Amino acid sequence: LTAQLPVGSKYQVITFNTQAKVALPETAGKWLEVANQAQMNEIGSALRKITPSGGTSLENAFVALRTLSPPPDNIFLITDGLPTQGATPPAIRRYIDARGRLRLFDEAVKALPPRMQIDVVLLPMRGDNPAAHAFWRLARNAGGAYVMPSKDWP
């Protein structure tokens, strides 16, 4: 995705699981220049070192967007499915069903800054059937695109 950003535009990469953080900690709260290829390479290296772990809080990811000034006008959301927790971890570790995950998704959407185009790339996990419709609806309502690659990609 970063290779397709227009020269002269600015971007930021925020990763999330139960917490959200920028890919390069020293760039927190800042927009990055597409023309800075060395920094873009650093981000690529940092992303390759991330190992998925814990649950996911889409709400925390959306709240992190509010730290950027000016606010973003376009988000590329890459995810593997519906969130498994809200802003804080559950008091008791327990299984969360599809209905609960949809509720967490709806709560997360409320945390989005207004008037923002959202493009979604969904890499769905097995058994998360409601995710496809929820993320398609999010992208459609936000004027964005929705992509769900086939099983054999790449």
N, C-alpha and C positions, 0 to 999 in steps of 0.2 A: 504493500500500500504506500509506504513512504516514497518509493521510487516513482510513483505516479503523481506526487504532489507538485503543483506548479511552482516554479522558481519564483521567489518573491512572496510566497505565502508563509505562514507560520503554523506550527503544530506543537503538540505535546503528547506524550505517551503515558497513559495512566494504566497501571496493572491492578488487578484486584483478585482477592479471594475473600477472606472475611474482613480484610482491610484494603483500602485503596492507597496506592502510592505511585509516584512517578518512577519511570524506569531508571532515570538518573537522578539520584537524590539531590544533587547540587542545583538542579533546575526546577525545584519545586516552586509553583506559583508563577513560573515564567513561560513565555512563548519562545519556541526555538525557531531558528531560521533554517529553511529548507536548504539554502545555499551552503550551510556548514556541514559538509559531507563527513568530516571527521567525527563530529558529534552524532550524526546519523549512524555511522558505523559503530560508535560506542553503544548506542541504544540497541542496535541489532545484537551485539555481543551480550549485553545485559539481559535481553529477552531470551536468548538461547540458554542462559544459566538458570532460568526460572523452572522450578519443578512444581506442578500443580499439587496443592495440599490444602487440607481443611475444607470448610464449606465455602459458600459464595454469598456475598452481600452486594447485590446490585444497587441497593440503596446507598451504601457507602461509596460506591463508584460514582453514582450520580451526584452525591453531595460534594465529592472531590472536584467536580467540574465547576462548582461555584467559587473555587479559590482562584480561578483564572480570570484575569482582567486584561482586556475586555473579555466578556464571556465568549465561548466558542460559537461559531455559526454553523458548524457541522461536526457530527460525531460519527466515528466508525467504531461500532461496538462489535467485538469479536468474542463470542461466548459459546459454551458447550451446553447451555440449558438454563432452566429457571433457577432462581436463587434458592438457597437452602436455609438462609437466615436473614433477619432484618438488620437494623443498625447495630444491634448488640446480640451476642450469642444467647441462645436460650438458657434459662436457669438450670434446666435439667436436660442432659443429652438424650435426645430421643429421635426416633424416625419421623420424618416429615413427609406427608403424602402429597399427591399432585394438587389437591385442593389448597393445602397450606402453602405450597410453593407458588401457586397462582396468586394467592392473597399477598404474599411477600413481593411478587412481581408488581402487582397493582400499587402497593405502598411505595415501592421504589420509583415508579413512574411519577408519582406525586412529588418526588424530590428533584425531578429534572428542572433545570432552569427553563424558562418559557421561550417559545419561538426558536427552536433549535432543530435543524434537520438531522435525522438520525438514520444512518445506513447500518444495517445489521448483517453480519456474517455469522450464521448459526452452524456450529459443528456439533450436532446433537448427540447426546448420550443415549444409549439404549434404554427404553422404558420411560423416556421423558416426552411422551406424545403431545401434551398440551403446549410445549415450548414452541413448536413450529407456528401455531396460530397466534400465540401471545406476541412473539417477536415480529411476525408479519404485520400484525395489527399496529404495533409500536412504530415500525418503519413507515407504514402507510399513513398513519395519523400525523407523523412528523415530517411528511414530504420526502422520505428517503427511499432507499432501495433495500431489498431483502434478498439475500443469497444463502442458499443451503446447498453446499457442494454434494455431489453424489458420493456414495460409500467408497468408491475406488479412487477418490481424489486425494492427493496427487499420486 
